[in-house]
Amino acid sequence: MTKILILANHFITLYAFRREFIDELLSNGYEVYLALPPSEENIYFSDKGCKVVETPIDRRGTNPLSDIKLFFQYTKVMKAVNPDLVLTYTIKPNTYGGLASRLCKIKVLHTVTGLGSIYIRNMWQRKIAINLNRLAFKNAETVIFLNEDNKNFYENLKIIEQNQNTLIVPGSGVNLNHFKYIQQDIENPITFTFVGRILKDKGIDEYLKAAKELVSKYNNVIFEVIGFVDEDKYINLLKQYEKNGIINYLGKRNDIPELMAKSSCIVLPSYGEGRGTVLQEGAAIGRPLITTDTYGCRENVEDGYNGYLCDVADAESLTNAMERFINLSKAEKDLMGKRSREKAEREFDREIVMSAYLDKVENIIKEKG
């Protein structure tokens, strides 16, 4: 039986975005191994027939000793499993899984789900990350990107070669049966909803500033923030904004489709995304979108058609985009939402992404055989 080993940094990155793909691998007769950090939730995949190898990983840590340990863990797993193909997702599995795959001489398929803070903020570890990734990606069978800009970025840094096998897919895609179209209730107050991890790179500072200004100007607007706090400095800031009546902080939630259905507009003023799954989910529900004119975000919005684009890290530009939406007629808001759903059906269907991955996996396995 053909063995597939998948490396990921958290249960949720597989459950939320790739469980249908894993189901398809299992139904096609592949033996699927998952290297994941310890979690009670991992039993979900064990019950399906996957073999889970618990592999601790510090997702956002920068301790080199932890990263070296991760490399040796991945090497140990690969030697024990001896897979026919390794699939890696997110930064650390891509880097250290790629290095381990080279050492063990195992075929690997990387997915670059986004650039990460090291590149976005130009952190001091950037040069180290570039050199490690050059080594990790050198012999990859294929490198999958979620947008053209990220591919060009990796080429310019010489992490990948221009003649290397690459593929661009429209993000992780959206399960359109789970995120169903629900017509918005345009009689209610206008509700802007931020959904994402609470950290600077997601544009939370700009969202809070825009909310503060617009709440003082309009009495028919509500601002929601949904997601777990990924940078501790925002814990007290969110409490302060909520205490002042500017936002409603709903925390980490598992009922995202229902919350989006109650929203008027999904807002993600991110500094850069892989492909902005939250935006695609909002589009599938049938909501207008407001996001930044940058990689992984702008691909989801046709400015003025199903939402608005604003400048990166610019609270004034975001405020103006949100105010444009506030001043639309009810019919215009409704039409924007319908256009979002049509775009989701046309471009964001998870079936499109899953088919591309399955074809790539099957081709690599055939070449190996």
N, C-alpha and C positions, 0 to 999 in steps of 0.2 A: 504494500500500500504506500502511495506517495505521501511523504510527510511535509507539512507546511508549518514553519515556526514563525509566530507573530510576536514582535516586541513592541510594547506600548508602555507609556508612563503612568497609566491609571486605568482602572476598570471603566470609568465613564467614557474615556476616549474611544473605547471599543463598543461599549453598550449603546451610547447615544448616536454614534456615527457609522458603525461598521458591523452591527450585529446581523443585518440581513446578508451582508457579504460572507460572514462566517457561516451562517446557516447554509448558504449556497455551496460553500466549499465542502461542508459536511455532507450535504445531499449529493454532491458529485463524487463522493467516495474518498476525499482526501482525509488523512489523519492530521488533525489540527492541534498544535501545541501553542499555548499562550504563555509568554513570560511577562508576568504582571506583578506589581507590588502586592503584598499581603492585604487582603480585604475579605470580609465576610460576604461581600457581594459577588466575589469570584465564583461562588457556587452556581450562579446563573449559567455560566458557560460550562462548568463541570457537568451540570445536569443535562446539557445538550449533547455531551459526548466529547467536549474538548478536554485535553489534558493540560491542566494549569500548573505551571512551574513558578512558584512564588519567588520574585526577584525584587528585593528592596531597591528603591530609587529615590533620590532627592531631586524632585522635579526642578526646583528653582535655585537650589544651592550651588555655590561656586567653590566648594571645598575640593581641591584636586585629589585628595586621598579618597574621597567618596567616589569620584569619577573613575579613578584607577580601579577601585574595588568593583565598580559596575562593569568595567571592561572584562575583568577576570571572571565575574559571575556569568556574563554572556558567553564567554569562551567555554566555561565549564558546561553550561546548558547545551551549547551547540555540539560539544564533543559527546555528551550523553545522549542527545536526541538524534544526532546525525541527520538533520533534515535535508530534503532535496532542494528546498528554497526557503529563504528567510525574508519576511516582510517587516519593515520597520516604519514606525510612525513617530513623529515629533522629534525634537532636537537631540536629546540625549540618546534615545534608542538608535536614531540615525547615525550619530557619531560613533558611539562605543559599540553598537551592534554592527556597524559597518567595519570597524577595525577588527572586531572578533571574527566576522565573516571572512575577511581577507586572511587572517591568521589560520583559520580552519579550512580555507579554500572551499567555501560554500557559496553558491549563487545567492545574490541578495537584490531585493527590489526596495528602494527607498521611496517614502512619500514625504515631501517637504510641506508640512501643514502650515508653515508661516516662518517668518524670519526670526522672531524672538527678540527679547529685550537687548541682548548683546549687540545685535546689529542696529536695531531701531534707535537705541540710546547711545550707540557708539561707545560701549563700555570698554574698560581696560583689557578685558579678556578677549576682545574681538580678534586680535592677531593670532592668539593661541587657537581660538575656535576655527579660524580660516585654515590654518595649517593642519589641524586635526581632521577637519572635514575633507580637505584635499586628499588625505590618505584614506579616509573612510569611504569616499565616493569613487575612488579611482577605478576600481574594477566592477562597479555595480552593473548588473544586467540592464536595469532601467531605473531612471530617476523620475518620479512623477511629481509634477508641480500642480498647484491649484490656480495659478495665474501666470501670465506671460512675463510680468515684471519680475517675479521671484526667480524665474528661470534665467532671465537676462542678468539679474544681480549675481547669481551663482556663476554664470559664465564670465562676467567681468572680473570677479574675484579669483577666477581660475579654479574654483572648487570642482566644477565639471568642465569637460572639454566641449568645444562646439560640435564635435562629431559624435559625442556620446549619445546613447539611446535615451531619449526623454519622451515624456507624454504629459499633456496638460488635460486635466479633467475639471469639470465645473464644481470644485469643492468636494465635500463629502456627500452632497446631494440631500434631498429631503424626502422622507416617506410621506407621500401625498395622501395616503390613506389615514395616517396619524394626524397630520396637519391639514385638516380639511378646510375648505373655504366656508367662512361664516360672515355674512354681510354685517358690516359694522352698524351699531346703533348710533346714528348721527344726531339723535335728539339729546343724548347725554352730554355732559361737559367733555371738552376735548382732553383726552388722556394721552400724554407722551410716555412711552415706556422704554427705559434703558434696560437691556438684558445682556449680562456678560460678567466676567470676573471683574472685581473691583480693584483695578490698578491703573496707574497713570496712562499706560499705553492704550487703554481702551477709550480714553477721552473723557473719563469721569469728571475731571476738573472743569472742563469746558461745559459739560452737561449741567453741572451744579451751578456754575455762573450764569448760564442761560436761563435755568429754572428760576434763579433768584430774581433776575431782571424781569422775566415775563410774568411771574406771580404778582409782582408789584404793579404790573400794567394791566393785566386781564383778570377778571374774576371767574372766568369759565374754563380755566385750565388746571389740570392735575398732572403732576410729575411723579412717575414711579421709577424706582431703582430695584432691579432684581438680580441677584447673584451673590456668590460668597466673596468675602473680603480677602483678596490675595496680597494686599500690602497693608500692614497693621495701621499705618498712619491714617487710613480712611475710616477706621472704626469710630473714633470720636467725631470726625467731621460729618459723617452721615447722621450720627445722633444729633449733632447740633442743627443740621439742616432740617431734620425731621421735627425737632423741638420747636423750631421757628416756623413750622408750617409750610415749608417750601417743597419738601418731597415726602413721599411715603416709601420707606425702605422695607421691602418685603422679604429680604434675605434670600437664601438659596431655596429654590422651589422645584418640585417635581411635576407641577401642573402647568408647564409653560404654554401649551396650546390653549388652555382655558384662559390664562391671563392675557395672552396675546389677543384672544377673541374679544376681550373686554376693552382693549386698547383702541385708540384712534390712529396711532402712528408709532412705528418702531424706530427708535433712534440709537445709532451706534457711531459716535464720533471718533472712531478708532484711528490710531496713527499708522495702521497697516494690518491687514489680515491675510490669512491663507486664501480664504474666499468668503468669510463672513457668514457662517452657517446660520447665525441668529437672524440675519437679514433675509436669508432665503426661507427660513421658517416663517418669518413674519409675512413675507410675500405669499407663501402658500396659504396662510390663513386668510389672505386678502387685505393686507394692511399696507398703506403707503409707507415709504421708508425715507429716513433722513440719515445720511452718512457722509463720510469725507471723500473728497476727490483724490483717492490714492489707491494703491494696489490692493486687490482683494476686497475692496469696498465698492468702488465705482462700477465694477462689473455687474452689480446687482441692481443698479438704479439708472434709469434713463431720465436725466434731469428734466423736471417739469412734466414727465409722463406718468411715472409711478412713484415719484418722490422727488427729493431735492438733494443736491450735493453741496457741501460746504468745504471751506479750507481746513487743512489739518492744523490742530493745536490753535484754533482761532475761535474763541468764545463768541466774539461779535458776529463772525460769519455764521456760526451755528445758530445764534439767536435770530439772525435775519431769516435763515431758512425755516426755522420753526414758526416765526411770525408770518411768513408767507403762507404756511400751511393753515395757521389759525384763521387767516382772512379769506381762505377759499370758501366758496359756497358749499352747502351740504351735498349738492349734486356733484360738484368737482371732487370733493373728498371721496365720495362713493365710487366715482369713475376711476380715480387713482388706485383704489383698493382692488377693483376688478382687473385693472391692467396688471397689478402685481401678481395676482393669481395666474393670469394668462402667461406671464413671463415665467413663473415657477413651473407650470406644466410644460412649457416649451423648453426650458433650459436647466431647471434644477432638480428634476425627477431623479431620485436615488437609483432607479433602475438603469439610467444612463451611465452613472458612475460605476455601479456594480458590474455591468456588462463589460465596460472597458477594463476593469481589473481582472475579471475572469478570463477574458481573451488573452491578456498579457501573461497571466499565470500559466495558462494552458500552453501558450507558445514557448515560454521558457522551459517548462517541463518537457515538452516534446523535443526541444533542442538538446536538452540534457540527456534524454534517452537515446 
